[in-house]
Amino acid sequence: MTNLIVRSFAILALTATTGNTNAFQSPTTTLSTASSALFSKNSGRAHTERMLEESMGDDWRLFRAKLVAQEKMEASVSQTNKKKKKDKDLNDELLDKHQAQLGELFAGAISSIFHSSNETPTKKEDNLMNGDRIGGAEQPTLPTPDPFVSAAELPIHLPACQPKLSKHRWAHDIAHIEPGCVLIANEKLGGVFHQTVVLIVDHHEKTGTTGVVINRPMQGDLNKVVTNQKEGSNSTIDLSLRLAFKPAPVSYGGPVLQDEFAVLHGFGHVEGSKKLAPGVFIGGSEELMNEVRINRFDPRHALFIKGHAAWIPGQLDREIKKDVWYIASVSSDFLLRYAGAPTTKEDNTKDLWKDILTCMGGKYADIANKHAGMGDLRMP
């Protein structure tokens, strides 16, 4: 395995670096043979990097999710222990009270039966020659403490409780907005964002925030959706791209610039794409088209997103303060649910909003169970 990784990094070192352009742009110029070969080489490197990243478990978000799960478990255990201690103290208090009452009762009963006596029982003399009481021979045997382990060290020798967390399915709330996180619509939010999950693409205090809805799949593939667009629309999808990605799924991304398409995928950090999270990328449709043509990328694993959502500086912060959105960090498989990511028996494949909230647990699971029901498939 080590030799394989070394050879892989040697291959990466010989390839050219990839660029990074606007994820929402779709170049329409025809590529030359030489350019296609170069881009294919860069795309291969990007895909190899992504595979190495996954095999090495290089996802800092997963590490953070494990820490959050550990903190929740420790808090739960601490709360349980406090409750147990409180109940024990109360039981001990009641027991002491009852024992005192019983003691008084028996003392009175015995005193009424027996008369007091001035006789003092003679103490049996110790016979040293018989070995009585020599060296504590008749004393109860006490456990000998381990001289090498103190009371403070005992917890170290106990097995620590570790939370079970699958890298394919995890989610937890966070207190800030970051690229690659999601906004989960509050259960009371209506309109086009009702029970949506919005993947954050960019967030800056001075320029605002952009994101794409990822749980509103549209009926039909890319070719059908583009064909059925209203007359006069200026779609950014050219014919070659439509043919290459004909079976690709499409999702409603938001109410802004619905003539524009962005592609969400897990192939790799190819030319023209932006990395949102480990294993999650947006943009780079031209590069992916070349990969489709050489049968190295399945077009059904590219989710084309129609339109996007946008907030001016400060707007999203105000909405979050009013509880319009819940902020969460989630697994890459949740982000790529409609871009070919694998699912498990635990997944609710028809309701991503409910699935993420349920996975977050606690009050969020209660919200999901109480308000979910319409599911993801709502677009015409």
C-alpha positions as CSV (number, residue, x, y, z in Angstrom):
1,M,0.0,0.0,0.0
2,T,2.9,2.4,0.9
3,N,4.5,1.7,-2.5
4,L,1.3,2.4,-4.3
5,I,0.9,5.8,-2.5
6,V,4.5,6.7,-3.3
7,R,4.0,5.8,-7.0
8,S,0.8,7.8,-7.1
9,F,2.5,10.9,-5.7
10,A,5.3,10.5,-8.2
11,I,2.7,10.5,-11.0
12,L,1.1,13.6,-9.5
13,A,4.4,15.4,-9.3
14,L,4.9,14.9,-13.1
15,T,1.6,16.4,-14.1
16,A,0.6,20.1,-14.5
17,T,-1.4,21.9,-11.9
18,T,-5.1,22.7,-12.4
19,G,-6.6,26.1,-12.5
20,N,-9.7,27.5,-10.8
21,T,-12.3,29.7,-12.5
22,N,-15.9,30.7,-11.8
23,A,-17.9,27.6,-11.1
24,F,-21.0,29.0,-12.8
25,Q,-19.3,29.7,-16.2
26,S,-19.6,27.2,-19.1
27,P,-17.0,27.8,-21.8
28,T,-18.3,27.0,-25.3
29,T,-15.1,27.1,-27.4
30,T,-14.0,24.0,-29.2
31,L,-10.9,22.4,-27.7
32,S,-8.0,21.5,-29.9
33,T,-6.5,18.0,-29.8
34,A,-3.4,19.2,-27.9
35,S,-5.5,21.1,-25.4
36,S,-7.8,18.1,-24.9
37,A,-4.8,15.9,-24.1
38,L,-3.4,18.4,-21.6
39,F,-6.8,18.8,-19.9
40,S,-7.3,15.0,-19.8
41,K,-3.9,14.7,-18.1
42,N,-4.9,17.4,-15.5
43,S,-8.3,15.7,-15.0
44,G,-6.6,12.4,-14.4
45,R,-4.4,14.0,-11.8
46,A,-7.5,15.6,-10.1
47,H,-9.3,12.3,-10.0
48,T,-6.3,10.6,-8.6
49,E,-5.9,13.2,-5.9
50,R,-9.6,12.8,-5.0
51,M,-9.2,9.0,-4.7
52,L,-6.0,9.4,-2.6
53,E,-7.8,11.9,-0.3
54,E,-10.6,9.4,0.2
55,S,-8.4,6.4,0.8
56,M,-6.3,8.3,3.3
57,G,-9.4,9.5,5.2
58,D,-8.3,13.1,4.7
59,D,-11.6,14.8,5.6
60,W,-11.1,17.4,8.4
61,R,-14.9,17.7,8.6
62,L,-15.3,14.1,9.6
63,F,-12.7,14.6,12.3
64,R,-14.7,17.6,13.6
65,A,-17.9,15.5,13.4
66,K,-16.3,12.8,15.6
67,L,-15.3,15.5,18.2
68,V,-18.8,16.9,18.2
69,A,-20.3,13.4,18.7
70,Q,-17.8,12.7,21.5
71,E,-18.7,15.9,23.3
72,K,-22.4,15.1,23.0
73,M,-21.8,11.6,24.4
74,E,-19.8,12.9,27.3
75,A,-22.4,15.5,28.0
76,S,-25.1,12.9,28.0
77,V,-23.1,10.6,30.3
78,S,-22.4,13.5,32.6
79,Q,-26.0,14.4,32.8
80,T,-27.0,10.8,33.4
81,N,-24.4,10.4,36.2
82,K,-25.6,13.6,37.9
83,K,-29.2,12.3,37.8
84,K,-28.1,9.0,39.3
85,K,-26.1,10.7,42.0
86,K,-29.0,12.9,42.9
87,D,-31.4,9.9,43.0
88,K,-28.8,8.0,45.1
89,D,-28.4,10.9,47.6
90,L,-32.1,11.1,48.0
91,N,-32.4,7.3,48.5
92,D,-29.6,7.4,51.0
93,E,-31.3,10.2,52.9
94,L,-34.6,8.3,53.1
95,L,-32.8,5.1,54.1
96,D,-30.9,6.8,56.9
97,K,-34.2,8.3,58.1
98,H,-36.0,5.0,58.1
99,Q,-33.0,3.3,59.9
100,A,-33.0,5.9,62.6
101,Q,-36.7,5.4,63.1
102,L,-36.3,1.6,63.3
103,G,-33.4,1.9,65.7
104,E,-35.5,4.0,68.1
105,L,-38.3,1.5,67.8
106,F,-36.2,-1.5,68.6
107,A,-34.3,0.3,71.4
108,G,-37.6,1.1,73.1
109,A,-38.8,-2.5,72.7
110,I,-35.7,-4.0,74.2
111,S,-35.6,-1.6,77.1
112,S,-39.1,-2.6,78.1
113,I,-38.2,-6.3,78.2
114,F,-34.8,-6.4,79.9
115,H,-33.9,-4.6,83.1
116,S,-30.8,-2.6,83.3
117,S,-27.9,-4.5,84.9
118,N,-24.8,-3.2,86.6
119,E,-22.9,-6.3,85.7
120,T,-19.9,-5.7,83.5
121,P,-19.0,-8.6,81.1
122,T,-15.5,-9.9,81.8
123,K,-13.2,-9.5,78.9
124,K,-11.5,-12.6,77.8
125,E,-7.8,-12.3,78.2
126,D,-5.7,-12.7,75.1
127,N,-3.6,-15.9,75.0
128,L,-0.5,-14.8,73.2
129,M,1.0,-18.3,73.1
130,N,-2.0,-19.5,71.1
131,G,-1.3,-16.8,68.5
132,D,-4.4,-14.8,69.3
133,R,-4.3,-11.3,67.8
134,I,-0.7,-11.7,66.8
135,G,0.0,-9.5,63.8
136,G,-3.7,-8.9,63.2
137,A,-4.4,-12.7,62.8
138,E,-8.0,-12.3,63.7
139,Q,-8.6,-9.0,62.0
140,P,-10.7,-9.0,58.8
141,T,-8.6,-9.2,55.7
142,L,-8.6,-6.0,53.7
143,P,-7.9,-5.7,50.0
144,T,-4.4,-4.6,49.4
145,P,-4.3,-1.4,47.2
146,D,-2.2,-1.4,44.1
147,P,0.9,0.8,45.0
148,F,1.4,1.6,41.4
149,V,-2.1,3.0,40.5
150,S,-3.6,6.0,42.2
151,A,-7.3,6.7,42.4
152,A,-6.8,9.6,39.8
153,E,-5.2,7.1,37.4
154,L,-8.0,4.6,37.4
155,P,-10.1,6.2,34.6
156,I,-7.1,5.8,32.3
157,H,-7.3,2.1,32.6
158,L,-11.0,2.0,31.8
159,P,-12.1,1.6,28.1
160,A,-13.2,4.9,26.7
161,C,-16.6,5.2,25.1
162,Q,-16.2,6.1,21.4
163,P,-19.2,7.3,19.3
164,K,-20.0,5.3,16.3
165,L,-19.9,7.5,13.2
166,S,-20.1,6.5,9.6
167,K,-18.2,8.5,7.1
168,H,-21.1,8.1,4.7
169,R,-23.7,9.4,7.0
170,W,-23.1,12.2,9.6
171,A,-24.5,15.7,10.3
172,H,-24.2,18.2,13.1
173,D,-25.1,21.8,13.6
174,I,-22.4,24.5,13.5
175,A,-22.4,28.1,14.6
176,H,-20.9,29.8,11.5
177,I,-21.2,29.8,7.7
178,E,-18.5,28.2,5.7
179,P,-18.2,27.1,2.1
180,G,-19.4,23.5,1.8
181,C,-21.8,23.7,4.7
182,V,-25.6,23.6,4.2
183,L,-28.5,25.8,5.2
184,I,-31.5,23.7,6.2
185,A,-34.8,25.6,6.0
186,N,-36.7,26.1,9.2
187,E,-39.9,24.1,9.3
188,K,-41.9,27.3,9.2
189,L,-40.3,28.7,6.1
190,G,-42.6,28.7,3.0
191,G,-42.3,29.7,-0.6
192,V,-39.7,28.3,-3.0
193,F,-37.3,27.5,-0.1
194,H,-39.8,25.4,1.8
195,Q,-37.9,22.5,3.4
196,T,-34.9,23.0,1.1
197,V,-31.2,22.2,1.7
198,V,-28.9,24.9,0.3
199,L,-25.2,24.1,-0.3
200,I,-23.1,27.2,0.3
201,V,-20.7,27.9,-2.6
202,D,-19.2,31.3,-1.5
203,H,-19.5,33.4,1.6
204,H,-17.9,36.8,2.1
205,E,-18.8,39.6,4.5
206,K,-18.2,42.3,1.7
207,T,-19.6,40.5,-1.4
208,G,-22.4,38.4,0.1
209,T,-23.3,34.7,-0.2
210,T,-24.2,32.3,-3.0
211,G,-25.5,28.8,-2.7
212,V,-27.4,26.2,-4.6
213,V,-30.5,24.1,-3.6
214,I,-29.5,20.4,-3.8
215,N,-32.8,18.6,-2.9
216,R,-35.2,19.7,-5.7
217,P,-34.6,17.2,-8.5
218,M,-36.4,18.1,-11.7
219,Q,-38.3,15.5,-13.8
220,G,-36.3,14.4,-16.9
221,D,-32.7,14.5,-17.8
222,L,-30.5,17.5,-18.8
223,N,-31.5,17.3,-22.5
224,K,-35.2,17.2,-21.7
225,V,-35.0,20.1,-19.2
226,V,-33.1,22.3,-21.6
227,T,-35.4,21.5,-24.5
228,N,-38.5,22.3,-22.4
229,Q,-37.2,25.7,-21.3
230,K,-39.3,28.7,-22.1
231,E,-38.8,30.5,-25.3
232,G,-36.3,33.4,-25.1
233,S,-34.2,31.8,-22.4
234,N,-30.5,32.1,-22.9
235,S,-29.2,28.8,-21.6
236,T,-25.5,28.5,-21.0
237,I,-25.6,24.8,-22.0
238,D,-24.4,24.3,-25.6
239,L,-25.3,21.4,-27.8
240,S,-22.1,19.3,-27.3
241,L,-22.5,19.5,-23.6
242,R,-26.1,18.5,-23.8
243,L,-25.3,15.5,-25.9
244,A,-22.5,14.4,-23.6
245,F,-24.5,14.7,-20.5
246,K,-27.8,13.8,-21.9
247,P,-28.8,11.3,-19.1
248,A,-27.5,13.7,-16.3
249,P,-30.0,14.6,-13.6
250,V,-31.0,18.3,-13.0
251,S,-32.0,20.1,-9.9
252,Y,-33.6,23.5,-9.2
253,G,-30.8,25.5,-7.7
254,G,-32.6,28.7,-6.8
255,P,-34.5,31.7,-8.1
256,V,-31.5,33.7,-9.4
257,L,-30.3,33.5,-13.0
258,Q,-32.3,30.3,-13.9
259,D,-30.8,30.3,-17.4
260,E,-27.4,29.4,-16.0
261,F,-26.3,25.9,-15.1
262,A,-23.6,24.7,-12.7
263,V,-22.5,21.1,-12.3
264,L,-22.0,19.5,-8.9
265,H,-19.9,16.3,-8.9
266,G,-17.4,14.2,-7.0
267,F,-14.9,13.5,-9.8
268,G,-12.1,15.7,-8.7
269,H,-10.7,19.3,-8.7
270,V,-10.7,19.6,-12.5
271,E,-10.0,22.8,-14.6
272,G,-12.8,25.3,-14.0
273,S,-14.1,23.7,-10.8
274,K,-14.2,24.8,-7.2
275,K,-13.7,22.5,-4.3
276,L,-16.4,23.0,-1.7
277,A,-15.6,20.1,0.6
278,P,-13.5,16.9,0.5
279,G,-14.8,14.9,-2.4
280,V,-17.3,17.7,-3.5
281,F,-16.8,20.0,-6.4
282,I,-18.8,22.5,-8.5
283,G,-18.0,23.6,-12.0
284,G,-15.6,22.2,-14.7
285,S,-18.3,21.0,-17.1
286,E,-15.9,21.2,-20.1
287,E,-13.3,19.0,-18.4
288,L,-15.9,16.5,-17.3
289,M,-17.3,16.3,-20.9
290,N,-13.9,15.1,-22.0
291,E,-13.9,12.4,-19.3
292,V,-17.4,11.3,-20.4
293,R,-16.2,10.9,-23.9
294,I,-13.4,8.6,-22.9
295,N,-15.8,6.6,-20.6
296,R,-13.9,7.6,-17.5
297,F,-16.8,9.5,-15.9
298,D,-20.5,8.5,-15.7
299,P,-22.7,11.5,-16.8
300,R,-25.4,10.3,-14.3
301,H,-22.9,11.3,-11.5
302,A,-23.0,14.9,-12.5
303,L,-25.9,17.0,-11.1
304,F,-26.7,20.0,-13.2
305,I,-28.1,22.8,-11.1
306,K,-30.4,25.3,-12.7
307,G,-30.1,28.8,-11.1
308,H,-28.8,29.6,-7.7
309,A,-29.6,31.5,-4.5
310,A,-27.9,34.8,-3.5
311,W,-27.8,37.0,-0.5
312,I,-26.4,40.6,-0.3
313,P,-23.9,41.3,2.5
314,G,-25.5,40.9,6.0
315,Q,-28.8,39.6,4.6
316,L,-28.1,35.9,5.4
317,D,-26.8,36.8,8.9
318,R,-30.1,38.5,9.7
319,E,-32.1,35.6,8.4
320,I,-30.1,33.2,10.6
321,K,-30.6,35.3,13.7
322,K,-34.4,35.1,13.0
323,D,-34.1,31.3,12.8
324,V,-35.0,31.1,9.1
325,W,-32.1,28.6,8.6
326,Y,-30.3,25.9,10.5
327,I,-26.5,25.8,9.7
328,A,-25.0,22.3,9.5
329,S,-21.9,20.4,8.3
330,V,-22.8,17.1,6.6
331,S,-21.1,14.2,4.9
332,S,-20.1,14.4,1.3
333,D,-22.7,11.6,0.5
334,F,-25.4,13.9,1.7
335,L,-24.2,16.7,-0.5
336,L,-24.0,14.4,-3.5
337,R,-27.2,12.6,-2.9
338,Y,-28.5,13.4,-6.3
339,A,-25.1,13.2,-8.0
340,G,-24.6,9.5,-7.8
341,A,-23.5,9.2,-4.1
342,P,-24.1,5.7,-2.6
343,T,-27.0,5.3,-0.1
344,T,-27.6,2.9,2.8
345,K,-30.7,1.3,4.3
346,E,-30.8,4.1,6.9
347,D,-31.1,6.8,4.2
348,N,-34.4,8.4,3.3
349,T,-33.7,8.7,-0.4
350,K,-36.8,10.7,-1.2
351,D,-36.4,13.4,1.5
352,L,-33.0,14.9,2.1
353,W,-34.3,17.6,4.4
354,K,-35.7,15.0,6.7
355,D,-32.8,12.7,6.4
356,I,-30.2,15.3,7.4
357,L,-32.3,16.6,10.4
358,T,-32.9,13.0,11.6
359,C,-29.1,12.3,11.4
360,M,-28.4,15.4,13.5
361,G,-30.6,14.0,16.3
362,G,-32.1,15.7,19.3
363,K,-34.4,18.5,18.6
364,Y,-33.7,18.4,14.9
365,A,-34.9,14.8,14.7
366,D,-38.1,15.8,16.5
367,I,-38.6,18.6,13.9
368,A,-38.1,16.2,11.0
369,N,-40.5,13.7,12.4
370,K,-43.2,16.3,13.1
371,H,-43.0,18.4,9.9
372,A,-41.7,16.2,7.0
373,G,-43.9,14.5,4.5
374,M,-43.8,16.3,1.1
375,G,-40.4,14.9,0.1
376,D,-37.9,16.3,-2.5
377,L,-39.6,15.7,-5.8
378,R,-41.8,18.8,-6.2
379,M,-40.5,20.5,-9.4
380,P,-42.4,20.1,-12.7
